[in-house]
Amino acid sequence: MMAGAIQLAKRAALATLDYALPPRCPGCGEIVGQIDAFCGACWGEMRFLHGPGCASCGLPFDFEEADGAQCGACLVDPPPWTSARAALSYGPVSSHVAMRLKYGRRTGLARLMARHMAARVPKEVLEAGKEALVIPVPLHRWRIWGRGFNQSALIAGQVARLTGLPHDPHLLERTRATRPLRDLGPRQREREVRQAFAIAAARREELRGKTVLLIDDIHTSGATARGCTRVLMASGARAVHVLCWARVL
């Protein structure tokens, strides 16, 4: 009897909250039917990257290719990671969601982003089970002090929760503060993140033989992912799979 009364009280409280603060589209703010749902207009603008793509970087292909097919860029300059995937292409809606998390402090959006990203976790990572490790791209401590959180770590925690994979948000460290990469060219980005990441020698044994799922919010040139992957592989990781919310095509 008491449990039933509690449930009724919860439903009434939620109904009141929905009336006072109705759920809104994460992309544009329009009122929608449920929490974390996109409105029809925003949903129509979003391009999900679930189709055929490069086996190395995930660049979409126009047509289905043979398993293991790579794009021209990866054939010429193979990336250090095993695979890189993103839930969405970078566009007005996907970028707005990422910016609201990063700069608008809407930390609840990490749950939404992770839900779409979890569907893109490679089979190899899921099959690794306890031998897998979810790791976020780290922020330098000065950036964390200013922002209050690492958005990639928030997303990584939610991906780990959804998949049941082990999670270590502190294993990979950013040891050097870097300039914002958005205003730099590809070569400048590579130079900027060189030797910016590290794993403490005392913790490298924890990484040895693990299949790593490296989580970031936006994949642009891939410079940050390359820098992290090289450190992870040099420190004993078996493989590194990069997973992002959105990537620039």
Buried (B, 14 or more C-beta within 10 A) or exposed (E): EEEEEEEEEEEEEEEEEEEEEEBBBBBBEEEBEEEBBBBEEBBEBBBBBEEBBBBBBBBBEEEEBEEEBBBEBBEEEEBBBBBBBBBBBBBEBBBBBBBBBBEEEBBEBBBBBBBBBBEBBBEBBBEBEEEBBBBBBBBBEEBBEEEEBBBBBBBBBBBBBBBEBBBBBEBBBBBEEBEEBEEBEEEBBBEBBBEBBBBEEEBBEBBEEBBBBBBBBBBBBBBBBBBBBBBBBEBBBBBBBBBBBBBEE
